Amino acid sequence: MIPQLPGDKDALIRDLRRQLAAAQSEIRLLKRRGLLDELRKAAPRKPATAPGQVSMKLGRRLGLWRSPAVVGVVGLVLLGFATDAGVGWYQARSLMSSSSASSTSRTASRSA
C-alpha cells in the first residue's frame, strides 16, 4: 500500500464532506417536492413478512430416533453405563470376598 500524504487525506475528507452536503441538499429538495415518499414507495423492497412459527420438537417430528448415528450414540452411552455397573458390582463382590477371607484368616490365627 502506498503511504498517503497528510494533504491527500485532507483533500479526501473535504471531498467526502462536499458529497455528504450535496446528498443532504438533494434530500431536502425532494422532501419539498414530495417526491421522497414516492421514491420510497417505488423502491424495490423485500416483503417484510414475519417468518412462520416453527416449532422445534424433538422426537417424531424431526425423525430423531430414525437416525442411525443418534441410535448408535445412545447405544454406546447405555453400553458404557452397563459396563460401569458391571465393573462396580464385580469390584464390590471381590472386595467383600477378600475382606471376608482376611477376617477368616485372622480369626483362625488368633484361635491357634
C-alpha positions as CSV (number, residue, x, y, z in Angstrom):
1,M,0.0,0.0,0.0
2,I,1.3,3.4,-0.9
3,P,1.5,5.8,2.1
4,Q,-0.7,8.8,1.7
5,L,0.5,12.3,2.4
6,P,-1.4,14.4,5.0
7,G,-2.6,16.7,2.2
8,D,-4.2,13.8,0.4
9,K,-6.2,12.8,3.5
10,D,-7.4,16.4,4.0
11,A,-8.5,16.6,0.3
12,L,-10.3,13.3,0.7
13,I,-12.1,14.5,3.8
14,R,-13.1,17.7,2.1
15,D,-14.4,15.8,-0.9
16,L,-16.5,13.4,1.3
17,R,-18.0,16.4,3.2
18,R,-18.9,18.0,-0.1
19,Q,-20.6,14.8,-1.3
20,L,-22.5,14.5,2.0
21,A,-23.7,18.1,1.8
22,A,-24.9,17.5,-1.8
23,A,-26.8,14.4,-0.8
24,Q,-28.4,16.1,2.2
25,S,-29.3,19.1,-0.1
26,E,-30.9,16.7,-2.6
27,I,-32.9,15.0,0.2
28,R,-34.2,18.4,1.3
29,L,-35.2,19.3,-2.2
30,L,-37.0,16.0,-2.7
31,K,-38.9,16.5,0.6
32,R,-40.1,19.9,-0.5
33,R,-41.4,18.5,-3.8
34,G,-43.0,15.5,-2.0
35,L,-41.0,13.1,-4.2
36,L,-39.2,11.4,-1.3
37,D,-42.3,9.5,-0.3
38,E,-42.9,8.5,-3.9
39,L,-39.3,7.4,-4.3
40,R,-39.6,5.3,-1.1
41,K,-42.8,3.6,-2.4
42,A,-41.3,2.9,-5.8
43,A,-38.1,1.4,-4.4
44,P,-38.0,-2.4,-4.7
45,R,-38.1,-3.9,-1.2
46,K,-38.2,-7.4,0.1
47,P,-41.5,-8.3,1.7
48,A,-41.5,-7.6,5.4
49,T,-43.4,-10.6,6.4
50,A,-42.6,-12.4,9.6
51,P,-41.4,-16.0,9.2
52,G,-44.0,-18.6,10.2
53,Q,-43.8,-20.0,13.6
54,V,-41.5,-23.1,13.6
55,S,-42.0,-25.4,16.5
56,M,-38.8,-27.2,17.4
57,K,-39.8,-30.5,18.9
58,L,-37.5,-33.5,19.2
59,G,-38.9,-36.9,18.6
60,R,-41.3,-38.0,16.0
61,R,-41.5,-34.7,14.0
62,L,-37.8,-34.5,13.3
63,G,-37.3,-38.2,12.9
64,L,-34.5,-38.1,15.6
65,W,-34.8,-41.7,16.5
66,R,-34.7,-42.9,12.9
67,S,-31.1,-41.5,12.5
68,P,-28.6,-44.4,12.8
69,A,-26.0,-42.0,14.2
70,V,-28.3,-41.0,17.1
71,V,-29.3,-44.6,17.8
72,G,-25.6,-45.6,17.8
73,V,-24.6,-42.9,20.2
74,V,-27.4,-43.7,22.6
75,G,-26.5,-47.4,22.4
76,L,-22.8,-46.7,23.2
77,V,-23.8,-44.5,26.2
78,L,-26.1,-47.2,27.5
79,L,-23.4,-49.8,26.9
80,G,-20.9,-47.6,28.9
81,F,-23.3,-47.4,31.8
82,A,-24.0,-51.1,31.8
83,T,-20.2,-51.8,31.7
84,D,-19.6,-49.4,34.6
85,A,-22.3,-51.0,36.7
86,G,-20.9,-54.5,36.0
87,V,-17.4,-53.4,36.9
88,G,-18.7,-51.8,40.1
89,W,-20.6,-54.9,41.0
90,Y,-17.6,-57.1,40.4
91,Q,-15.3,-54.9,42.4
92,A,-17.7,-54.8,45.4
93,R,-18.1,-58.6,45.3
94,S,-14.3,-59.0,45.1
95,L,-13.7,-56.6,47.9
96,M,-16.3,-58.3,50.1
97,S,-14.8,-61.8,49.4
98,S,-11.2,-60.6,50.1
99,S,-12.2,-58.8,53.3
100,S,-14.2,-61.9,54.3
101,A,-11.2,-64.1,53.6
102,S,-8.8,-61.9,55.5
103,S,-11.1,-61.7,58.6
104,T,-11.4,-65.5,58.4
105,S,-7.7,-65.9,58.3
106,R,-7.3,-63.5,61.3
107,T,-9.7,-65.4,63.4
108,A,-8.0,-68.7,62.5
109,S,-4.6,-67.4,63.5
110,R,-5.9,-66.0,66.8
111,S,-7.5,-69.2,67.8
112,A,-4.3,-71.2,67.2
